[in-house]
Amino acid sequence: MDLAAATLVHLAARDGLDTVFSLDGDFRVYRLKRGRALNIVP
């Protein structure tokens, strides 16, 4: 996980969001608290 991905995951968790925009295919691996997956908008 690089700094940009970590920042997006942290902000989504902090703000209660479950959808992020990313062109990075690795985002499907990242999880929020309690194992919730992020919805990725390409």
C-alpha positions in Angstrom: 0.0 0.0 0.0 1.5 3.3 -1.0 0.8 6.7 0.7 -1.9 7.7 -1.8 -3.9 4.5 -1.2 -3.4 4.6 2.5 -4.7 8.2 2.6 -7.8 7.3 0.6 -8.6 4.3 2.9 -8.0 6.4 6.0 -10.2 9.2 4.8 -13.0 6.8 3.8 -12.9 5.2 7.2 -12.7 8.5 9.0 -15.6 10.0 7.1 -17.8 6.9 7.0 -17.6 6.5 3.2 -17.6 3.2 1.5 -17.0 4.4 -2.1 -13.8 5.8 -3.6 -12.5 6.7 -7.0 -9.3 4.9 -8.0 -7.7 3.6 -11.2 -5.5 1.3 -9.0 -6.5 -2.3 -9.3 -5.1 -3.2 -5.9 -7.9 -1.3 -4.2 -10.0 -4.4 -4.3 -7.7 -5.9 -1.6 -8.1 -3.1 0.9 -10.7 -3.3 3.7 -12.3 -0.9 6.2 -13.0 -1.8 9.8 -14.8 -5.0 10.4 -13.7 -6.3 6.9 -16.0 -4.1 4.9 -14.9 -3.8 1.3 -14.6 -0.5 -0.5 -16.8 0.2 -3.5 -14.4 1.2 -6.3 -15.6 3.7 -9.0 -13.3 3.4 -12.0 
